[in-house]
Amino acid sequence: MLTSESAAYVGRFAPSPTGPLHFGSLVAAVASYLQAKARAGQWLLRIEDIDPPREQSGATEAILSALERYGFEWHGDIIYQSCSRKTHEAALQSLLDRSLAYPCGCSRRDLADAPRGPLGTIYPGTCRDGCDAAETAIRLRTSDTPISFLDGLQGLQSQDLERESGDFVVRRRDGLIAYHLAVVVDDAIEGITEVVRGIDLMDSTPRQIWLQQLLGYRIPDYIHIPVITHPNGDKLSKLTGAAGIPANNTARALVAALIALQQEPPEDLRRAEQSEVWQWAIENWRPEAMQGQTAVSTDSEALAGIKNGLW
Ligand code: GLU
């Protein structure tokens, strides 16, 4: 099932419960939803709850009630990533059994002098040939063969993982499965055919494709949409103090999301009911309008007229 070719479109939205949805996450949810709906496909909802130290109590409930209020309709049951722990462990074990992954006892301090690149510390391979530390992370071996993919909006992307990231962590020292491994396993078991998400995750994609290759999974298509930024250029996020999306005015907030997604909704849609906004959006969805665009500021001219009071 994992590798079967299927014509049916399966997309997903996969928020981490680190806080309530903000405008940037609404935009990502809308983009993945429209991409699935416009193709008469399935849209799955997966709560990525495998990193308790980063989670905020009540965030899952807040995310779910916001998605309901905004009229999103997901296919089947809500998926909780924490429930696929056994499958994550099995994937990890298969990498270890084939010596594609290995224990690493390096602490942050041990790596303080390691080179850094845009992806963070470039692991110098210290534990590649063995390590006798009691507490270890597990790292995946990388190679110097470039990993390339054709992003649906951002064009051809390529990374030499060995040079740009080095062997990366698939199970953390604290025993938690790392994001890259969990997301790849879950996308595979759910049969996701296309991943639509923010461009801030685009530089993770080659590491995820490497994992898909090693685990024998089908590689989904990828579309990375522009990130929504504060006027100073910082990405909207919990860390940068982005406000939650409004509980009222949902139709107008959806229109704002469509504007951010370069869909140019007609002026009178600003006064329409939520269901009419969705109908227009699905019928007129043109992701190609975002071709090559990497960021949209909440202060942009297009959003200026509608955003007041929305976030
Ligand atoms: N859970 C991740 C986040 O909330 C998104 C993962 C993904 O879309 O691949 O940032």
Residues whose N, C-alpha, C, O or C-beta is under 5 A from the ligand:
A	BS01	LIG	A14 P15 S16 E48 V183 R197
